[in-house]
Amino acid sequence: MIAAKDQNGNPVSATLFSAVVAKQSNSDTIQFEVSRRGIDTLVNGERVNFSFQELELGMVILKHLGNDTYGAVFPNGAYIIVERQLELLTFYVSLPSSFINSTQGLMGLFNSDKSDDLLPRHQSTSIPQNSSLQNIHEAFGLSWILEEETLFTYRPGESSTTFFDPRFAAELEPLFLDQELESLAMATCGDNSFCLFDIAVT
């Protein structure tokens, strides 16, 4: 994740995804990252170029789905789609039913029960869904930072610490400096705090 900037290039109190990496236990490691070229695809740390629709690499199938949209299909049925939108990376994960009750982390436990999704790392009890954003951030989100256990490939001079600032103070409640923008956001988002936050910081 990297610090977000407003339209004038000034930093704002938010972060965005710039890369995602995935691997099945015995597969190649696939990394997608935002670059000046669009999205770079790295396989086991090496950048690969492919302009055709599909590239089979051992057990993983890479897909170019158009423009800055790519995908990776793993042998266990897991499927990741990434898309560049401006300078940020959005991603989607699709898992087959064999993953039910066997996932953990920031995307929660795959079992259709929202009440157990916010399970901090190395804990056995989830924090309540109605917790404050600050509590979710501190007790749940930060517990999943893996500084030393990373699959990411970094450029020379970079490491996991390049993309993690423990002093970063996340803005957890929407703060509007423009009354007109706040009114528009309220009309658009209602009481959806994540929607309001996105509008407030971008």
Residue pairs with C-beta under 8 A, 6 or more apart in sequence:
1 15
1 16
1 17
1 18
1 163
1 164
2 15
2 16
2 18
2 163
3 11
3 12
3 14
3 15
3 165
3 168
4 11
4 12
4 14
4 15
4 16
4 88
4 201
4 202
5 11
5 12
6 12
6 202
12 171
12 201
12 202
13 169
13 170
13 171
13 201
14 170
14 171
14 197
14 201
14 202
15 168
15 170
16 87
16 88
16 89
17 88
17 89
17 90
17 91
18 33
18 34
18 87
18 88
18 89
18 163
19 31
19 32
19 33
19 34
19 89
19 152
20 31
20 32
20 33
20 80
20 82
20 89
20 91
21 29
21 30
21 31
21 32
21 150
21 151
21 152
21 153
22 29
22 30
22 31
22 72
22 74
22 78
22 80
22 151
23 29
23 30
23 151
24 59
24 60
24 74
24 75
24 76
24 78
26 59
27 58
27 59
27 60
27 74
27 75
28 43
28 44
28 57
28 58
28 59
28 60
29 42
29 43
29 44
29 45
29 151
29 153
30 41
30 42
30 43
30 60
30 62
30 72
30 80
31 41
31 42
31 43
31 45
31 151
31 152
31 153
32 39
32 40
32 41
32 42
32 70
32 72
32 80
32 82
32 89
32 91
33 39
33 40
33 42
33 89
34 40
34 84
34 87
34 88
34 89
38 67
38 68
38 84
39 68
39 70
39 82
39 84
39 89
40 47
41 47
41 48
41 50
41 62
41 70
42 48
42 153
43 57
43 60
43 62
45 153
48 55
48 57
48 62
50 62
50 64
51 64
52 64
53 63
53 64
53 65
54 61
54 62
54 63
54 64
55 61
55 62
55 63
55 64
56 62
59 74
59 75
60 72
60 73
60 74
60 75
61 72
61 73
62 70
62 71
62 72
63 70
63 71
63 72
63 73
64 70
65 71
65 81
68 83
68 84
69 81
69 82
69 83
69 84
70 81
70 82
70 83
71 79
71 80
71 81
71 82
72 79
72 80
73 79
76 96
76 98
77 95
77 96
77 98
78 93
78 94
78 95
78 96
78 99
79 93
79 94
79 95
80 91
80 92
80 93
80 94
81 91
81 92
81 94
82 89
82 90
82 91
82 92
83 89
83 90
83 91
93 107
95 103
95 110
99 110
100 110
100 111
101 109
101 110
101 111
102 110
103 109
103 110
104 119
105 121
105 144
106 141
106 144
107 117
108 114
108 116
108 117
108 118
108 119
109 116
109 117
109 119
114 129
115 126
115 129
116 126
117 126
117 129
118 126
118 127
118 128
118 129
118 131
118 136
118 140
119 125
119 126
119 127
119 140
120 126
120 127
120 139
120 140
120 143
120 144
121 143
121 144
122 143
123 143
127 135
127 136
127 139
127 140
131 139
131 140
132 172
133 172
133 173
133 193
134 172
137 170
137 172
145 164
146 160
147 160
147 161
147 164
148 160
150 160
152 160
154 160
154 162
171 197
171 200
171 201
172 197
173 193
173 197
174 185
174 193
174 196
174 197
174 199
174 200
174 201
175 200
176 182
176 185
176 200
181 199
181 200
182 200
184 199
185 195
185 196
185 199
185 200
186 196
188 195
188 199
189 195
189 196
189 199
